[in-house]
Amino acid sequence: MQTDRQRWPARLWGRWFKGRGGGDPGTGPQPGRCPRRPPRPLGTGFEALEARVLLSAGGMATPGFLLYRPAGSASPASTAGPAGVTPSQMRTAYGFNSILFGSLTGDGTGQTIAIVDAYNDPGIISDTAAFNSYFGLQQFNVTGGPTLTVVGQDGSSNLPGTDPAGPGNSWAVEISLDVQWAHVVAPMANILLVEANDNSNTNLFTAVTTAANYGGVSAVSMSWAGSEYRGENTYDSTFTTPSGHNGVSFFAATGDSGGYTNVTVYPAASPNVVAVGGTTLYLGSGGTYASESGWSGSGGGISRYESQPSYQSGVVTQSTTKRTIPDVAMDADPNSGVPVYDTWDYGTSKPWQQVGGTSLATPLWAGLTALVDQDRVLYGLDTLTSTQMLNSLYSLYTTAPGDFHDITTGNNVVYSAGPGYDLVTGLGTPVANLLVPDLAAIPFASVANQFIFYNNSAFDGNNPAANIADDAAIATDKTALLPGQTATFANYTSYSRGINGLMVDMTGLLGTPSASDFVLKVGNTSDPSTWATYNGGLNVSVRTGAGTGGSTRITLTMPDGAITEEWVQVTVLSNSNGGHLGLEANDVFYFGNLIASTGASNTSTLARISSADVIQTQNNAVLGSVAITNNYDFNRDGHVSSADVIICRVNAILGGLPLFSAPPAPASASVTATMASASATSGSFLPAIESQITYKSPVVSTVSIRNPGGTIVPGVPAEMLQHSNLLSENSLTLGYPGVSFMTIGMAPSIGESKWLETNSLVWYMPIWQQWLWWPYWRAPVKRV
């Protein structure tokens, strides 16, 4: 930015400026255009622009851009194609290209950046479209894209005239730079361009007020300024969030005249504004960040009139009583400048200019803030105010110094960059992929516990309304299976009504839970990605403080039988995936429903239905009330009784169950299982014996035992099974009441087989993977 020289000592400049806009140097300039000042000695790379300066409420401001001038050239020249640091290189160098909020890209979605400049740029919409097209950026004002809106300083469609200076380095260059490069950082953020009637302090401040009050605006970029003046602090309130509006952060350039004048600028010096200085950016291969140095034109110094704000205390050492600037910095050197597309100034044949200045760094920081606010809004938080932004920046500089590139080389003639805060680059430049989430400071919610909840059970009076608030209905012996874990019986429920109630305890909720915060999938394969989405009805209730450790308990209830003999996968959605509870990432857990499975097995990966389940059911001598968590109260009626045995008997799930996969679908037709082999006793071999068990779900039909020569026991009636007698775990008697018919005893295991004996016959029978539950006995079977 250019700064006013009219009040500087004559010994510094040799003479006072004269001409239109001059006046008594003791009173400051009058409204109007200032004459061109002699170029300052900053080398051949800069174009000295005419000063548009403010020293009072009626003063004038200057834009803060500088044009790149190649060494040996008399002046900057526009080009047919772009030159300078490209959008991709800028995004890569500062880490903007790797910002993710869960599964969402950090791109400013939902935010609005206000750009405040003077005069009208007639080509800003078409020029920006051409800029976006060339670099492959998101277009404005298309379906699904952000908007670019241009209004006058009062917020209406009454736009001002163009810069009276005419084409050729006018305010239109500033407008193009600000709009196009804020868009580079936050390509999905809306942009509101507020054009002041002229570059007077009065009209620019009016435009700032309009921008701050405009609906949805969360950042205001001001790439213009002038020297400080007595009484400026009476205007500091201009740069605060309006009452009733979402938080607004204000950013102002610190100027392009370096610090050798020892004159700081306003509004950057306001304690309510983030003051943005400049650096020279050096790129590595592929546009990666190599290094930076303090830029010689970066404005910075100690305020004359503003007291030191509390956020600078303990960090700034250059003054303990006054506000210092800048607060932060970013690329600003025209030699490491960026391409800008502007047909108003340079025509259609050569519309490109390479531009730098703190006018570049300022909209880049406004774009960064749009990313921060996007993250915050995702989690139901307000956008940041300037005060919050400044407090966070200075705090993070102490607690998370890695969020900043600390610029330690370079100077602005008077001050040098160095370790820590300095008057050239402030706290430094952003490592955006680290700084953005830290500035967002999301207090993420978390899942504290998950439970199976036996909704609508007899234990709780079959009352769904009562169940929702009845924590006694929780099966405390059941725990959720988490991704990556090996399942155990504790991850299953044998509740006969299926999975119809879940409880999720959460801490730090940022929203009100609803069904849309949960996705349930059910299936019976080992690959949950193939499971079907549950659409059987879901009721959600919330009790604050009722969960684990005082957390919030969220109860999900489904109809009886909605999820039976299957697994359910529960996903609590993060905010970046469409949820509203404040989770940073999706939380996923599983419960299984399998009637009458103990999980007993000879291996750690299979759960089998076995006689152990029947035995434990039978051996329960107390048939009265038992705890709701009793594994064998399958119907959850408060009793372990013959009803539970029947549930065991009619269970049609025969398969060995890989513990992470869901149970296979139950059989619906008749099934025949066959076991055959030959064996010997007392050293002699008998003819091959075949035994066959035929049954239909859900009741046994017949049992027959035969050899190749004929049937030994034709069609044992099903009711005979009701009078079988389980003598021990390894033997049983089959027969009518009071008549012993056949005793089968089990010998020790031999490899993959067992010896089963009936009187003088010896059978060799393979051990199959699966076991069928009967009322008082068991038999090995193979499902076909």
Residue pairs with C-beta under 8 A, 6 or more apart in sequence:
1 62
1 63
1 64
1 223
1 224
1 225
1 253
1 254
1 255
1 256
1 257
1 265
1 299
1 357
1 358
1 359
2 37
2 48
2 49
2 50
2 51
2 52
2 53
2 62
2 64
2 255
2 256
2 257
3 51
3 53
3 62
3 225
3 226
3 227
3 255
3 257
3 261
3 263
3 265
3 299
4 28
4 29
4 34
4 51
4 53
4 54
4 55
4 59
4 226
4 227
5 12
5 13
5 17
5 37
5 51
5 261
6 16
6 17
6 22
6 23
6 25
6 28
6 29
6 34
6 53
6 55
7 25
7 26
7 28
7 55
7 227
8 261
8 263
10 16
12 261
13 37
13 38
16 22
16 25
17 34
17 35
17 37
18 35
19 34
19 35
20 32
20 33
20 35
21 29
21 30
21 31
21 32
21 33
21 34
21 35
21 60
22 29
22 30
22 34
22 35
23 29
23 30
28 55
28 56
28 59
28 229
29 53
29 55
29 59
29 60
30 58
31 58
31 59
31 60
31 200
32 60
33 50
33 52
33 60
33 164
33 165
34 50
34 51
34 52
34 53
34 60
35 50
36 48
36 50
36 51
37 48
37 50
37 51
38 48
39 46
39 48
40 48
40 257
40 258
40 260
42 258
42 296
42 297
43 296
44 69
44 71
44 72
44 73
45 68
45 69
45 71
45 333
45 334
45 335
46 66
46 67
46 69
46 256
46 297
46 334
47 66
47 67
47 69
47 75
47 76
47 169
47 334
49 62
49 63
49 65
49 66
49 169
50 62
50 165
51 60
51 62
52 60
52 61
52 62
52 63
52 118
52 199
52 224
52 226
53 59
53 60
53 61
53 62
53 226
53 227
54 60
54 61
54 200
54 201
54 204
54 225
54 226
54 227
54 229
54 266
55 226
55 227
55 229
56 201
56 229
56 231
57 201
57 202
57 205
57 235
58 200
58 201
58 202
59 200
59 201
59 226
59 229
60 199
60 200
60 201
60 226
61 118
61 199
61 200
61 201
61 204
61 224
61 225
61 226
62 199
62 224
62 225
62 226
63 117
63 118
63 171
63 173
63 174
63 199
63 223
63 224
63 359
64 174
64 223
64 224
64 225
64 253
64 255
64 256
64 357
64 358
64 359
64 362
65 173
65 174
65 177
65 223
65 256
65 355
65 356
65 357
65 359
65 360
66 256
66 297
66 334
66 337
66 355
66 356
66 357
67 76
67 169
67 173
67 334
67 353
67 354
67 355
67 356
68 76
68 83
68 84
68 334
68 335
68 337
68 353
68 354
68 355
68 356
69 75
69 76
69 334
70 77
76 169
76 353
76 354
77 350
78 345
78 346
78 347
78 350
78 351
78 352
78 353
79 350
79 352
79 353
79 354
80 349
80 350
80 351
80 352
81 352
82 134
82 135
82 339
82 341
82 352
82 354
83 339
83 352
83 354
84 336
84 337
84 338
84 339
84 354
84 355
85 93
85 281
85 283
85 287
85 331
85 336
85 337
85 338
86 135
86 287
86 338
86 339
87 135
87 137
87 184
87 338
88 97
88 135
88 287
89 283
89 287
90 96
90 181
90 184
90 185
90 287
90 331
90 338
90 364
91 97
91 184
91 185
92 286
92 287
92 288
92 289
93 281
93 283
93 287
93 288
93 289
94 289
94 330
94 364
94 429
94 430
94 431
94 432
95 289
95 430
95 431
95 432
95 433
95 434
96 106
96 185
96 367
96 368
96 371
96 432
96 433
98 433
99 105
99 106
99 371
99 432
99 433
99 436
99 437
100 106
101 374
101 375
101 378
101 437
101 575
101 576
102 574
102 575
102 576
102 577
102 584
102 585
102 586
103 574
103 576
103 577
104 378
104 576
104 577
106 371
106 374
106 375
106 436
107 138
107 186
107 187
107 188
107 189
107 371
107 374
108 146
108 185
108 186
108 187
108 188
108 189
108 367
108 370
108 371
108 374
109 188
109 189
109 374
110 188
110 189
110 374
110 377
111 186
111 189
111 190
111 216
111 218
111 219
111 370
111 373
111 374
111 377
111 383
112 189
112 190
112 191
112 192
112 214
112 215
112 216
112 217
112 218
112 219
112 370
113 182
113 186
113 189
113 190
113 191
113 192
113 217
113 218
113 219
113 220
113 221
113 363
113 366
113 367
113 369
113 370
114 191
114 192
114 193
114 194
114 211
114 212
114 214
114 217
114 219
114 220
114 221
115 175
115 178
115 179
115 182
115 191
115 192
115 193
115 194
115 221
115 363
115 366
116 194
116 196
116 204
116 207
116 208
116 211
116 220
116 221
116 222
117 171
117 174
117 175
117 178
117 193
117 194
117 195
117 196
117 223
117 224
118 160
118 163
118 171
118 195
118 196
118 197
118 198
118 199
118 203
118 204
118 224
119 160
119 161
119 162
119 163
119 164
119 170
119 171
119 172
119 195
119 196
119 197
119 198
119 199
120 159
120 160
120 161
120 162
120 195
121 127
121 162
121 171
121 172
121 175
121 176
121 193
121 195
121 342
121 344
122 162
122 172
122 344
123 172
123 342
123 343
123 344
124 148
124 150
124 172
124 175
124 176
124 179
124 193
125 140
125 141
125 148
125 150
126 343
127 176
127 180
127 341
127 342
127 343
127 344
127 351
128 140
128 148
128 176
128 179
128 180
128 183
128 341
129 139
129 140
130 341
130 351
131 137
131 176
131 180
131 339
131 340
131 341
132 138
132 139
132 140
132 183
133 139
134 341
135 184
137 183
137 184
137 187
138 145
138 146
138 183
138 187
138 188
139 145
140 146
140 147
140 148
140 183
140 191
141 147
141 148
145 188
146 187
146 188
146 189
146 190
146 191
147 190
147 191
148 179
148 190
148 191
148 193
149 190
149 191
149 192
149 193
150 159
150 193
150 195
151 157
151 159
151 192
151 193
151 194
151 195
151 210
151 214
152 158
152 159
152 160
152 194
152 195
152 197
153 160
153 194
153 195
153 196
153 197
153 203
153 206
153 207
153 210
154 206
154 210
155 194
155 210
155 213
155 214
159 195
160 195
160 196
160 197
160 198
162 170
162 172
162 344
163 170
163 171
163 172
167 344
167 345
167 346
167 347
168 345
168 346
169 345
170 344
170 345
171 199
172 342
172 344
172 345
173 340
173 342
173 345
173 353
173 355
174 223
174 224
174 359
175 193
175 195
176 340
176 341
176 342
177 223
177 338
177 340
177 355
177 359
177 360
177 363
178 221
178 223
178 359
178 362
178 363
179 191
179 193
179 363
180 340
180 341
181 338
181 340
181 360
181 363
181 364
181 367
182 189
182 191
182 221
182 363
182 364
182 366
182 367
182 370
183 189
183 191
183 367
184 364
184 367
185 363
185 364
185 367
185 368
185 370
185 371
186 367
186 368
186 370
186 371
186 374
189 367
189 370
189 374
190 216
192 211
192 214
192 217
194 207
194 208
194 210
194 211
194 214
195 207
196 203
196 204
196 206
196 207
197 203
199 224
201 226
204 222
204 224
205 235
205 238
208 220
208 222
208 238
208 239
208 250
209 238
211 217
211 220
212 220
212 239
212 240
212 241
212 242
212 245
212 248
212 250
213 242
213 245
216 246
217 245
217 248
218 246
218 247
218 248
218 249
218 369
218 370
218 373
218 383
218 384
219 248
219 249
219 250
219 251
219 366
219 367
219 369
219 370
219 373
220 239
220 248
220 249
220 250
220 251
220 366
221 251
221 362
221 363
221 365
221 366
222 250
222 251
222 252
222 253
222 267
222 273
222 362
223 252
223 253
223 357
223 358
223 359
223 362
223 363
224 252
224 253
224 359
225 252
225 253
225 254
225 255
225 265
225 266
225 267
225 268
225 299
226 265
226 266
227 263
227 264
227 265
227 266
228 263
228 264
228 265
228 266
228 269
228 303
228 304
228 305
228 306
229 266
229 305
230 305
231 305
232 266
232 267
232 269
232 270
232 305
232 306
233 270
233 305
233 306
235 267
235 270
236 270
236 271
236 272
236 306
237 272
238 267
239 250
239 267
239 270
239 272
239 273
239 386
240 248
240 272
240 385
240 386
240 387
241 247
241 248
241 385
241 386
242 248
246 382
246 383
247 373
247 382
247 383
247 384
247 385
247 388
248 383
248 385
248 386
249 274
249 366
249 369
249 383
249 384
249 385
249 386
249 388
249 389
250 267
250 270
250 272
250 273
250 274
250 386
251 273
251 274
251 276
251 362
251 363
251 365
251 366
251 369
252 267
252 268
252 270
252 273
252 274
252 275
252 276
252 362
253 265
253 268
253 276
253 299
253 357
253 358
253 359
253 361
253 362
254 264
254 265
254 268
254 275
254 276
254 277
254 278
254 298
254 299
254 300
254 325
254 326
254 358
255 265
255 268
255 297
255 299
255 358
256 278
256 297
256 298
256 299
256 332
256 357
256 358
256 359
257 297
257 299
258 296
258 297
258 298
258 299
258 300
258 412
258 413
258 414
259 298
259 299
259 300
259 301
259 412
259 413
259 414
259 415
259 423
259 424
260 412
260 413
260 414
262 301
262 414
263 301
264 299
264 300
264 301
264 302
264 303
264 304
264 325
265 299
265 325
267 273
268 275
268 276
268 299
268 325
268 326
269 275
269 303
269 305
269 306
269 323
269 325
270 306
271 306
271 307
271 309
271 323
271 390
272 386
272 387
273 386
274 327
274 328
274 365
274 386
274 389
274 390
274 393
275 325
275 326
275 327
275 328
275 426
276 326
276 327
276 328
276 329
276 330
276 358
276 361
276 362
276 365
277 294
277 295
277 298
277 299
277 300
277 325
277 326
277 328
277 329
277 332
277 358
277 361
277 424
277 425
277 426
278 295
278 297
278 298
278 329
278 330
278 331
278 332
278 333
278 356
278 357
278 358
278 360
278 361
278 425
279 292
279 293
279 294
279 295
279 298
279 329
279 330
279 331
279 332
279 333
279 361
279 407
279 410
279 425
279 429
280 292
280 293
280 294
280 295
280 331
280 332
280 333
280 335
280 336
280 410
281 289
281 292
281 331
281 333
281 336
282 290
282 291
282 292
282 293
282 336
283 289
283 290
283 336
284 290
289 405
292 331
292 405
292 407
292 425
292 429
293 407
293 409
293 410
293 417
294 329
294 407
294 409
294 410
294 411
294 412
294 416
294 417
294 422
294 424
294 425
295 329
295 332
295 333
295 410
295 412
295 424
296 410
296 411
296 412
296 413
297 332
297 333
297 357
297 358
297 412
298 326
298 329
298 332
298 358
298 412
298 424
298 425
299 325
299 326
299 358
299 412
300 324
300 325
300 326
300 412
300 415
300 422
300 423
300 424
300 425
300 426
301 324
301 325
301 414
301 415
301 423
302 318
302 319
302 322
302 323
302 324
302 423
303 322
303 323
303 324
303 325
304 322
306 322
306 323
307 321
307 322
307 323
308 316
308 319
308 320
308 321
308 322
308 323
308 324
309 323
309 390
311 390
311 391
311 393
311 394
311 395
312 323
312 324
312 394
313 320
314 398
315 394
315 397
315 398
315 420
315 421
315 427
316 324
316 421
317 420
317 421
318 324
318 421
318 422
318 423
324 421
324 423
325 423
325 426
326 423
326 424
326 425
326 426
327 390
327 393
327 394
327 426
327 427
328 365
328 393
328 404
328 425
328 426
328 427
328 428
328 429
328 430
329 361
329 407
329 424
329 425
329 426
329 428
329 429
330 360
330 361
330 364
330 365
330 429
330 430
331 337
331 338
331 356
331 360
331 361
331 364
331 429
332 356
332 357
332 358
332 359
332 360
332 361
333 356
334 354
334 355
334 356
334 357
335 356
336 356
337 354
337 355
337 356
337 357
337 360
338 354
338 355
338 356
338 360
339 352
339 353
339 354
339 355
340 352
340 353
340 354
340 355
341 351
341 352
342 351
342 353
343 351
345 353
346 352
346 353
365 430
368 430
368 432
368 435
368 436
369 384
369 389
369 439
371 432
371 436
372 384
372 436
372 439
372 440
373 383
373 384
373 440
375 436
375 437
375 440
375 442
376 382
376 383
376 384
376 440
376 441
376 442
377 383
378 575
378 576
379 442
379 444
379 510
379 575
379 582
380 510
380 511
380 575
380 580
380 582
381 440
381 442
381 510
384 392
384 439
389 439
392 438
392 439
392 441
393 427
393 439
394 427
396 403
396 404
396 435
396 438
396 439
397 403
397 404
397 421
397 427
397 428
400 434
400 438
402 431
402 434
403 430
403 431
403 434
403 435
403 438
404 427
404 428
404 429
404 430
404 431
404 435
405 428
405 429
405 430
405 431
406 419
406 420
406 428
407 417
407 422
407 424
407 425
407 428
407 429
408 417
408 418
408 419
409 417
410 416
410 417
410 424
410 425
411 417
411 424
412 423
412 424
414 423
415 422
415 423
415 424
416 422
416 424
417 424
417 425
421 427
430 436
442 582
442 584
443 508
443 510
443 582
444 508
444 582
444 583
444 584
445 506
445 507
445 508
445 509
445 510
445 581
445 582
445 583
446 506
446 507
446 508
446 583
446 587
447 504
447 505
447 506
447 572
447 583
447 587
447 589
448 505
448 506
448 507
448 547
448 548
448 549
448 551
449 503
449 504
449 505
449 547
449 548
449 551
450 479
450 480
450 502
450 503
450 504
450 505
450 570
450 589
450 591
451 474
451 475
451 476
451 478
451 480
451 502
451 503
451 505
452 474
452 475
452 478
452 493
452 495
452 499
452 501
452 502
452 591
453 467
453 473
453 474
453 475
453 501
453 502
453 503
453 555
453 556
453 557
454 460
454 467
454 473
454 474
454 475
454 495
454 497
454 500
454 501
454 628
454 636
455 464
455 467
455 468
455 473
455 500
455 501
455 557
455 558
456 462
456 463
456 464
456 467
456 497
456 500
456 501
456 557
456 560
457 467
457 473
457 495
457 497
457 628
457 636
457 637
458 635
458 636
458 637
458 638
459 472
459 473
459 628
459 636
459 637
459 638
460 466
460 467
460 470
460 472
460 473
464 557
467 473
467 501
467 557
468 539
468 541
468 555
468 557
469 541
469 543
471 546
471 553
472 628
473 501
473 628
474 503
475 493
475 495
475 628
475 629
476 629
477 490
477 629
477 631
478 490
478 491
478 492
478 493
478 591
478 629
479 490
479 491
480 491
480 589
480 590
480 591
481 487
481 491
481 589
481 590
481 591
481 592
481 660
482 588
482 589
482 590
483 588
483 589
486 604
486 605
486 659
486 660
487 590
487 592
487 607
487 659
487 660
488 599
488 659
489 597
489 598
489 599
489 607
490 599
491 590
491 591
491 592
491 659
492 591
492 592
492 593
492 594
492 597
492 599
492 607
493 499
493 591
493 592
493 593
493 594
494 593
494 594
494 595
494 596
494 597
494 631
494 632
494 634
495 593
495 634
495 635
495 636
496 595
496 634
496 635
496 636
496 647
497 560
497 561
497 564
497 635
497 636
498 560
498 561
498 562
498 563
498 564
498 565
498 593
499 558
499 562
499 563
499 564
499 568
499 591
499 593
500 557
500 558
500 559
500 560
500 561
500 562
500 563
501 555
501 556
501 557
501 558
502 555
502 556
502 568
502 570
502 591
503 547
503 553
503 554
503 555
503 556
504 553
504 554
504 556
504 570
504 572
505 547
505 548
505 549
505 551
505 552
505 553
505 554
506 513
506 547
506 551
506 552
506 554
506 572
506 581
507 549
507 551
507 552
508 582
509 552
509 581
509 582
510 575
510 580
510 581
510 582
511 517
511 575
511 579
511 580
511 581
511 582
512 542
512 580
513 540
513 542
513 552
513 554
513 580
513 581
514 540
514 580
515 538
515 539
515 540
516 573
516 578
516 579
516 580
517 540
517 572
517 573
517 579
517 580
517 581
518 538
518 540
518 556
518 570
518 571
518 572
518 573
519 533
519 570
519 571
519 573
520 533
520 534
520 538
520 563
520 568
520 569
520 570
520 571
521 528
521 531
521 532
521 533
521 534
521 568
521 569
521 571
522 531
522 532
522 534
522 563
522 566
522 567
522 568
522 569
522 662
523 530
523 531
523 532
523 566
523 567
523 569
523 662
524 565
524 566
524 567
524 661
524 662
524 663
524 664
524 665
525 531
525 661
525 662
526 658
526 660
526 661
526 662
527 661
528 567
528 569
528 590
531 567
531 569
531 662
534 558
534 562
534 563
534 568
536 558
536 559
536 562
536 563
537 558
537 559
537 562
538 556
538 557
538 558
539 556
539 557
539 558
540 554
540 555
540 556
541 554
541 555
541 557
542 552
542 553
542 554
542 555
543 552
543 553
543 555
544 552
545 551
545 552
546 552
546 553
547 553
547 554
556 570
563 593
564 593
565 593
565 594
565 595
565 653
565 663
565 665
565 666
566 592
566 593
566 662
566 663
567 590
567 591
567 592
567 593
567 661
567 662
567 663
568 590
568 591
568 592
568 593
569 588
569 589
569 590
570 588
570 589
570 590
570 591
571 586
571 587
571 588
572 579
572 581
572 583
572 586
572 587
572 588
573 579
573 581
573 583
573 586
574 583
574 584
574 585
574 586
574 587
575 581
575 582
575 583
575 584
576 584
576 585
577 586
579 586
592 662
592 663
593 663
594 607
594 653
594 657
594 663
595 634
595 647
595 648
595 651
595 653
596 609
596 613
596 634
596 647
596 648
596 651
596 773
597 607
597 608
597 609
597 613
597 653
597 657
598 607
598 609
598 610
598 612
598 613
598 616
598 631
599 607
599 659
600 607
600 608
600 610
600 612
600 613
601 607
601 608
601 656
605 658
605 659
606 656
606 657
606 658
606 659
606 769
607 656
607 657
607 659
608 656
608 657
608 769
608 770
608 771
609 651
609 653
609 654
609 770
609 771
609 772
609 773
610 771
610 778
611 726
611 729
611 771
611 773
611 777
611 778
612 729
613 632
613 648
613 773
614 645
614 648
614 726
614 773
614 774
614 775
614 776
614 778
615 726
615 729
616 631
616 632
617 632
617 640
617 644
617 645
617 648
618 645
618 726
618 776
620 626
620 632
620 640
623 639
623 640
623 641
624 639
625 638
625 639
626 633
626 638
626 639
626 640
628 636
628 638
630 640
632 640
632 644
633 639
633 640
633 644
634 644
634 647
634 648
635 643
635 644
635 647
637 643
645 775
646 775
648 773
648 775
649 698
649 699
649 773
649 774
649 775
650 697
650 698
650 699
651 773
652 666
652 667
652 668
652 697
652 698
653 663
653 664
653 666
654 667
654 671
654 770
654 771
654 772
654 781
654 783
655 663
655 664
655 769
655 770
655 783
656 769
656 770
657 663
666 697
667 697
667 783
668 697
669 696
669 697
670 694
670 695
670 696
670 697
670 701
671 695
671 696
671 697
671 783
671 784
672 692
672 693
672 694
672 784
673 692
673 693
673 768
673 781
673 782
673 783
673 784
674 690
674 691
674 692
674 782
674 784
675 690
675 691
675 692
675 765
675 766
675 768
675 780
675 781
675 782
676 688
676 689
676 690
676 691
677 688
677 689
677 753
677 763
677 764
677 765
677 766
678 685
678 686
678 687
678 688
678 689
678 764
679 685
679 686
679 689
679 755
679 762
679 763
679 764
680 686
680 762
681 757
681 760
681 761
681 762
686 761
686 762
687 707
687 708
687 709
688 707
688 708
689 705
689 707
689 761
689 763
690 706
690 707
690 708
691 704
691 705
691 706
691 763
691 765
692 704
692 705
692 706
693 703
693 779
693 781
694 701
694 702
694 703
694 704
695 701
695 772
699 718
700 718
700 721
700 774
701 718
702 715
702 716
702 717
702 718
703 713
703 715
703 716
703 720
703 721
703 734
704 711
704 713
704 714
704 715
704 716
705 711
705 712
705 713
705 716
706 712
706 713
713 742
716 734
720 734
720 735
720 736
720 741
721 734
721 774
721 775
721 776
721 777
722 775
723 735
723 736
723 737
724 732
724 733
724 734
724 735
724 774
724 775
724 776
724 777
725 732
725 733
725 735
725 776
726 732
726 776
726 777
727 733
727 743
730 745
730 746
731 743
731 744
731 745
731 746
732 743
732 744
732 776
732 777
732 778
733 740
733 741
733 742
733 743
734 741
734 742
734 743
734 744
734 777
735 741
735 742
742 758
742 759
743 758
743 759
744 756
744 757
744 758
745 756
745 757
746 754
746 755
746 756
747 754
747 755
747 756
747 757
748 754
748 755
749 767
752 766
752 767
753 764
753 765
753 766
753 767
754 765
754 767
755 762
755 763
755 764
756 763
756 765
757 763
765 780
766 780
767 780
768 780
768 781
768 782
770 781
770 782
770 783
771 778
771 780
771 781
772 778
772 779
772 781
